[in-house]
Amino acid sequence: MKIKRIFLIVLDSAGVGEMPDASEYGDAGSNTFKALFDSGKLHIPNMASLGFYNIDGINYGNPQASPVGSFARLSEKSKGKDTTIGHWEIAGVVSENPLPTYPDGFPADIVKEYERLTGRPVLCNKPYSGTDVIRDFGRQQKETGGLIVYTSADSVFQVAANEDDIPVAELYRYCEIARGLMTGVHGVARIIARPYTGEYPGYKRTSNRHDYSLEPPGDTMCDMLLRAGLDTVGIGKIYDIFAGRGIGETTRTTSNKDGMEKTRALLKKDFHGLAFINLVDFDMMYGHRNDVFGYTLAMNEFDSWLGGFIPGMSNSDLLMITADHGCDPSTESTDHSREYVPLLVYGKQAKPGANLKTRRSFADIAATVLDILNVPGNNSGTSFKDLIL
């Protein structure tokens, strides 16, 4: 029996330790999963049984004598540590050059042109925490009708506004204007709409976030699968990350819980191809907010969900669990961290206990997905199909 369905779940930001070049990114010592373990509250028996604590470089927890899954540590070959570049590489596109970042805010000419195009003043224009920026500029936004524009250590142009003052559809239009403006040398990875509601100081971001990404600079595994007539199903912000390209069917989510429920529902769906899932709360709700306990609890909840998902898999299903970068909640930084990411693989047809060691690129996932589904295509990774099936 051939593998018919592959479920690829990205635990957004769940890194497993600093890459050799982490110091170049200001991330020496970062280790997201170790921070969760050190909390004393991490409880992931299902991931452990798949071989999580057997992964290269993990020197905590209890390795399994006989893991039921295969396991690896993946290196990021691309120059970056953000969601877009990480997902692109998972899908087979390696980025040789980093996307632009703005540690001092966006240039004056960009801001002036954005104000002209939107007809609204720009507030902030600095790297900022997403929750702090609405607290600090929310009242000014209401008074002026302006747009809170901010960035981070990542390649992002973020626009926040109160839904009570600027309707979500209008905010999206302003983000589309920004996407048209931020091209060429200013081609940031993502323009992000960040709507919120409430009154000072009780502002709260809503689930109406929307990302406007650059299109990948090359063919992804999703493009190749779709051209070959196979199904590609995106859950969460996958559609946004790839600017819609290569994603045949998409379902948005409001939380990790919602994403997990929608992923479980796919077990009853007859499709042939790839389900690509992003669970963003790890990063958005906990990593960026330096909330070790919240992150740990969310990982425990995912592991508990996994204990119910795996028994529902059919003989022709394959599960892959990975991440796209780190975001260590125990460091002073609130930004992403340059880390290795884990890979766990399970299927009833897969070999148990295969140690895939440290792989040279996230793109090995794409190469393997294409290999398993028998879809040819140029790819930057190396397939490990023969090691797991």
Stockholm file with secondary structure:
# STOCKHOLM 1.0

chainA/1-389         MKIKRIFLIVLDSAGVGEMPDASEYGDAGSNTFKALFDSGKLHIPNMASLGFYNIDGINYGNPQASPVGSFARLSEKSKGKDTTIGHWEIAGVVSENPLPTYPDGFPADIVKEYERLTGRPVLCNKPYSGTDVIRDFGRQQKETGGLIVYTSADSVFQVAANEDDIPVAELYRYCEIARGLMTGVHGVARIIARPYTGEYPGYKRTSNRHDYSLEPPGDTMCDMLLRAGLDTVGIGKIYDIFAGRGIGETTRTTSNKDGMEKTRALLKKDFHGLAFINLVDFDMMYGHRNDVFGYTLAMNEFDSWLGGFIPGMSNSDLLMITADHGCDPSTESTDHSREYVPLLVYGKQAKPGANLKTRRSFADIAATVLDILNVPGNNSGTSFKDLIL
#=GR chainA/1-389 SS CCCCEEEEEEETTCCCSBCTTGGGGTCTTCCHHHHHHHTTCCCCHHHHHHTGGGSTTCCSSCCCSSCSSEEEEECCCSSCCSHHHHHHHHTTCCCSSCCCCCTTCSCHHHHHHHHHHHSSCEEEEEECCHHHHHHHHHHHHHHHTCEEEEECSSSEEEEEEETTTSCHHHHHHHHHHHHHHSCGGGCCSEEEEEEEESCTTCCEECTTCEEEECCCSSCCHHHHHHHTTCEEEEESTHHHHTTTTTCSEEECCSSHHHHHHHHHHGGGSCCCEEEEEEECHIIIIIITTTCHHHHHHHHHHHHHHHHHHGGGCCTTEEEEEECSSBCCTTSSCCSCBCBCEEEEEECTTSCTTCEEEEESCTTHHHHHHHHHTTCCCCCSSCCCHHHHC
#=GC SS_cons         CCCCEEEEEEETTCCCSBCTTGGGGTCTTCCHHHHHHHTTCCCCHHHHHHTGGGSTTCCSSCCCSSCSSEEEEECCCSSCCSHHHHHHHHTTCCCSSCCCCCTTCSCHHHHHHHHHHHSSCEEEEEECCHHHHHHHHHHHHHHHTCEEEEECSSSEEEEEEETTTSCHHHHHHHHHHHHHHSCGGGCCSEEEEEEEESCTTCCEECTTCEEEECCCSSCCHHHHHHHTTCEEEEESTHHHHTTTTTCSEEECCSSHHHHHHHHHHGGGSCCCEEEEEEECHIIIIIITTTCHHHHHHHHHHHHHHHHHHGGGCCTTEEEEEECSSBCCTTSSCCSCBCBCEEEEEECTTSCTTCEEEEESCTTHHHHHHHHHTTCCCCCSSCCCHHHHC
//
